[in-house]
């Protein structure tokens, strides 16, 4: 199953600290030799100030070799740098945490800077000490401390470059601290802070790279927050971010498809869901067809077999493989049981939509369920969906009889034309690709 692992594709778009959890999970799956995974962890750790962690990995990789002197020198530099930056940052904190100062500060940053300069002789360069110390705390793995210092820095600073960098650092810190509500708020703030338009090719490329990074970082939030899968659909199906996926990171389709499947049952019954979420499966199937030449895996092929080919046996085979892919995926493994349940829901729904007379035993076999389990499953399916008024179960013959009203003509026209806008946007994207546009991954201004 190593061929389906996306870690190597995703790491270039992550801060090295965000890559550590992925590699730790990879060491548990056994997809790759343990020595290779540890070597990758060591290469990442060398670029941080987590000296003890890097030394431990070196000793595991080279048990009979002495520890390089570079680590001792780097530890000494880290200790001295920490003391120096802490003193500088503390001088600023002592001022802004003063109750009188906190009460005097306003929404206007320029007014606040003038107030701090006139009354406490604090300049913008001194306020940058909060950023520098927050950046250093992040590099040593103190993510909660980094988030606090970067938060205070953002309240006061007007330096746009450092503010964007602090946004990225705060988001990474909240993710690594497991504060998912705060991380979601930070993710939305950062998304709004990114430029929405570009005036030249260089700015457009930088914008594309930032959005590509944001898509990868957002997976941590969307697959840990309770409402994350619904929010993922609303973001990723937005034409701007869908274009980013199609252009620079088509493997993100795995998570778009998974979120659509995981949200299908709830979105079908919830009146509060947006129309984009309710129609997510339909949109995602079209995207899968368009992007198949760039990316496919058992998860995407499952939907293709089910909704494009109408091959239930093929869908069942792909689902069987998809279960193993999900079990090994860092973001999806916690949802493997839920994914299977929702996938069965989709198979049952699709099967019932194209058949008028359904043998319960036959459908149960397609769902890999026993006859008794299949019967309960189908009863619940009919009860939870809009088929209840059209379906009748004959327990003596062990069949389901479905009698549907013909679709009105105007509704048929709506169904035929619903995807015109989407196909127009997809055609525009394809024309852009034909002009030879390409982008290499480049890190945003990160805190570490």
QUIDAQUI-V903742 format. One record per backbone hydrogen bond with DSSP energy under -0.5 kcal/mol. CO is the residue of the C=O (numbers start at 1). NH is the residue of the N-H. If there is no record, write none. Layout:
BEGIN
CO|NH  CO|NH
END
This chain:
BEGIN
1|4  2|5  6|9  6|10  7|11  8|12  10|13  11|14  15|18  15|19  16|20  17|21  18|22  19|23  20|24  21|25  22|26  23|27  24|28  25|28  25|29  26|30  26|31  33|36  33|37  34|38  35|39  36|40  37|41  38|42  39|43  40|44  41|45  42|46  44|47  45|48  49|51  50|54  51|55  52|56  53|57  54|58  55|59  56|60  57|61  58|62  62|65  68|71  68|72  69|73  70|74  71|75  72|76  73|77  74|78  75|79  76|80  77|81  78|82  79|83  80|84  81|85  82|86  83|87  84|88  85|89  86|90  87|91  88|92  89|93  90|94  91|95  92|95  92|96  93|97  95|98  98|102  99|103  100|104  101|105  107|109  108|112  109|113  110|114  111|115  112|116  113|117  114|118  115|119  116|120  116|122  117|121  121|123  123|127  124|128  126|129  127|130  127|131  128|132  129|133  130|134  131|135  132|136  133|137  134|138  135|139  136|140  137|142  138|141  139|49  141|143  142|146  143|147  144|148  145|149  146|150  147|151  148|152  149|153  150|154  151|155  152|156  153|156  153|157  158|160  159|163  160|164  161|165  162|166  163|167  164|168  165|169  166|170  167|171  168|172  169|173  170|174  171|175  172|176  173|177  174|178  174|179  175|178  178|180  179|183  180|184  181|185  182|186  183|187  184|188  185|189  186|190  187|191  188|192  189|193  190|194  200|204  201|205  202|206  203|207  204|208  205|209  206|210  207|211  208|212  209|213  210|214  211|215  212|216  213|217  214|218  215|219  216|219  217|220  217|221  218|222  219|223  221|224  221|225  225|228  227|231  228|232  229|233  230|234  231|235  232|236  233|237  235|238  238|241  238|242  239|243  240|244  241|245  242|246  243|247  244|248  244|249  245|249  249|252  250|253  251|254  252|255  252|256  253|257  254|258  255|259  256|260  257|261  258|262  259|263  260|264  261|264  261|265  263|267  264|268  265|269  266|269  266|270  269|271  270|273  274|278  275|279  277|280  279|283  280|284  281|285  282|286  283|287  284|288  285|289  286|290  287|291  288|292  291|294  291|295  297|301  298|302  299|303  300|304  301|305  302|306  303|307  304|308  304|309  305|311  310|312  311|315  312|316  313|317  314|318  315|319  316|320  317|321  318|322  319|323  320|324  321|325  322|326  323|327  324|328  325|329  326|329  329|333  332|335  333|336  335|339  336|340  337|341  338|342  339|343  340|344  341|345  342|346  343|347  344|348  345|349  346|350  347|351  348|352  349|353  350|354  351|355  356|402  358|360  358|400  359|363  360|364  361|365  362|366  363|367  364|369  365|368  370|374  371|375  372|376  373|377  374|378  375|379  376|380  377|381  378|382  379|383  380|384  381|385  382|388  385|388  386|389  387|390  387|391  390|403  392|394  392|401  393|395  394|398  394|399  398|360  398|361  399|394  400|358  400|402  401|392  401|403  402|404  408|412  409|413  410|414  411|415  412|416  413|417  414|418  417|420  419|423  420|424  421|425  422|426  423|427  424|428  425|429  426|430  427|431  428|432  429|433  430|434  431|435  432|435  432|437  433|436  444|446
END
